[in-house]
Amino acid sequence: MAQPRYTRIDNRRPSSNYCSTVTVVVFVALCLVGIWMMTSSSVGPAENVDVISLDNKDGIKKQMTPPAEEGNNGETPTEDKKDDGDASLPQEDETPSKQENQEEKKEEKTQEESTSSGETKSETEGGENKTDDSKSENGGESDSDEKKDLKDNPDEENPDSNEKQTKPETEDNESGEDGENQKKFESDNSENKSSNDDTDSTKTGNEDTETKTEKENTETNVDAQVEQESQPKNESSGDLSPPVAQLELLNETMAQNGSFSTQATESKHEKEAQKSSGDKLDYKWTLCNTTAGPDYIPCLDNVQAIRSLSSTKHYEHRERHCPEKPPTCLVPLPEGYKRPIEWPKSREKIWYTNVPHTKLAEYKGHQNWVKVTGEYLTFPGGGTQFKHGALHYIDFIQESVRDIAWGKRSRVVLDVGCGVASFGGFLFDRDVITMSLAPKDEHEAQVQFALERGIPAISAVMGTTRLPFPGRVFDIVHCARCRVPWHIEGGKLLLELNRVLRPGGFFVWSATPVYQKKTEDVEIWKGMSELTKQMCWELISINKDTINGVGVATYRKPNSNECYKSRSEQQPPICPDSDDPNASWKVPLQACMHTAPEDKTQRGSQWPEQWPERLEKPPFWLSSSQTGVYGKAAPEDFSADYEHWKRVVTKSYLKGLGINWASVRNVMDMRAVYGGFAAALRDLKVWVMNVVPIDSPDTLAIIYERGLFGIYHDWCESFSTYPRSYDLLHADHLFSKLKQRCNLTAVVAEVDRVLRPEGKLIVRDDAQTIQEVEAMVKAMKWEVSMTYSKEKEGLLSVKKSIWRPNEVETLTYAIA
């Protein structure tokens, strides 16, 4: 008869039945203890972890990853993984994982072949160490399987959020991975179960070989296991699995977090941070109750501040007076509001219900400003000085002064006292962009009409402070009967135009003093003639438009300082060298002139490239010795920024965000740098208001130099525009900076005020800020078109809804 596989080689009988009985008892006890330790350490209570849903469309993730806890490595998902189940976990490199799995399988196969070959061992090996080998083999394979499964299933790498099961043969695989991983997982479990069966048979066949020495050695091995379990892993290594020598079941099931935080910890810290910073998870919006109602502009409708003014002589009541705390309520919509008419039809007509004001039609209807035509407000294209159409007037100006060259030499225009901005609206036909400005005054909603028509305009006044533009940036300044007293008080207001007008630029003036002989007009003309001569402006043309019956005077600003030096009287005086012509945010007006730059490397010493060449070329005055905003040499920085935004617009914005660009006309870049975003949109039928925040690098002059326009602004205050002015707002890393000094809720409320219903907001910022903004706009019922994150950076695209809250908040300072 064949000898049993694991009997003693010397055929000696056991020492006594007593020893056999003790051996059986000890073995059973150890088995029970081992089973209890495995089950209690591997099966624990599941943690409640918030699950972040992911909806993929065209390979783009639709849900924001929670911001990674500072100091953690690799918390952001890789954008190329389209089948991820949990965006909060990192992606492992698949190639090393597969190699490790193959090596582990080879080792396991070798061990199995060695076990089944019938090799014989000594009494110690067959009794004590073989039992330990069986336990080690069982635990090692289980840990190896878990390691392989973690590598192939990165969604289960965090043991705190997805508990691993020690009895996979009785549990369903809930990892959410594809069928191939599921089959692999089941195959590994089958091998693990077969190994367990072999171990049990080995233990049964060696009951009569257990001794007291074996018992002591086994207890020593268990103690070693516990000691290894109590030793923490190397958390700085970033490796979720311990070394191979420590791959025991207890160590794996009691694994430390390594360099990965838990979702519970991240969520707890985020909630505490938001609570300490005053941020809210659940935003409750209210509706603003003000006298201005749907047309409320916080910094221009501060009734309380206007009433306290000591004087209104210099139009102080039309200037900005922002409330101490910006409003966090939402401006109501006018009754019957409709989706705006698209450009270019909007230049001729708009919905009456969107801007329900008729006073201007009553005042200026005879001048073809605006008329009420059924459910529309129509704009025949006329103005006070061009009743028979703006295009004829525009062409008449160029015929009078050939050097103007619309759309070539002259690209950027400032129109003061613009009315409904028909002049700027029709200059688009000549490839010219116009910054139109007018105060919020008795000419009710004139700027609002302009914006609703799709024409750029801001609410501003020539008052006591400088206009929010750099010095020497406009190619032409235009005033058609703008009712500004240019010649009084030392010509302070005309000197402000001199500041913003480019050396060699033109001032086009078509007011009644140019062509009428009334006493008042004659006096004004005399005062203007003396002032412009003292300012060294050259009167190069006075022509009368016989069709419109108006005269146009055109002046040219000098591009050198020769005239300034040769004046017999130094009035107006030259500004001191310490006076910065570019400083303009709430800076008081000064009755002085800035000289022309004499250094040929300075801005303003020569005219820019003709349009459109000036759009793409770095300005001549950007030096390679200057460091740009992004750290490169300034000209290289400029070009890199332009190439970046061309890629972003072409590959992402135009096709990837679900935006119907045919419905987009008025665009604002809330944090423009070099104007690259606006330049990338050049081929679309849009215009872009480039805003340079006052706490950002002052690059606004570069934007003007390339044939674009913009404005300075502090986003802790409201913008000088009417509600519902823009179709699209773009904010590139703006909100995260504003959080440091502004009320972010008030900023988002301002975004809602400025943006039209169904308008788009694109935000690029850090992941935490994206999450906060998303929570705020969701509370306003905005539609989230896309949200995406990578390496703690995020992108959010949302569409404003028509929803308004029911709860009303009365702003006492805005009640007349």
Buried (B, 14 or more C-beta within 10 A) or exposed (E): EEEEEBBBEEEEEBEEEEBBEBBEEBBEEBEEEBEEBBEEBBBEEEEEBEEEEBEEEEEBBBBBBBBBBEEBEBBBBBBEBEEBBBBBBBBBEEEEBEEBBEEBBEBBEEBBEEBEEEEEEEBBEBBBBBBBBBBBBBBBBBBBBBBBBBBBBBBBBBBBBBBBBBBBEEEEBEBBBEEEBBEBBEEBBEBBBEBBEBBEEBBEBBBBBBBEEBBEBBEEBBEEBEEBBEEEBEEEEEEBBBEBEBBBBBBBBBBBBBBBBBBBBBBEBBEEEBEEEEBBEEBEBBBBBBEBBBBBBBBBBBBBBBEEEEEEEBBBBBBBBBBEEBBBBBBBBBEEBEEBBBBBEBBBBBBBBBBBBBEBBEBBBEBBBBBBEEEBBBBBBBBBBBBBBBBBBBBBBBEBBEEBBBBBBBBBBBBBBBBBBBBBBBBBBBBBBBBBBBBBEEBBBBBBBBBBBBBBBBBBBBBBBBBBBBBBBBBBBBBBBBBBBBBEEBBBBBBBBBBBBBBBBBBBBBBBBBBBEEEEBEEBBEBBBEBBEBBBBBBEBEBBBEEBEBBBBBBBBBBBBEBBEEBEEEBBEBBEEEBEBBEBEBBEBBBBBBBBBEEEEEBBBBBBBBBBEBBBBBBBBBEEEEEBBBEBBBBBBBBBBBEBBBEBBEEBBBEBBEBEBEBBBBBBBBBBBBBBBBBBBBEBBBBBBBBBBBEBEEBBBBBBBBBBBBBBBBBBBBBBBBBBBBBBBBBBBBBBBBBEEBBBBBBBBBBBBBBBBBBBBBBBBBBBBBBBBBBBBEBBEBBBBBBBBBBBBBBBBBBBBEEBBEEEBEBEBBEE
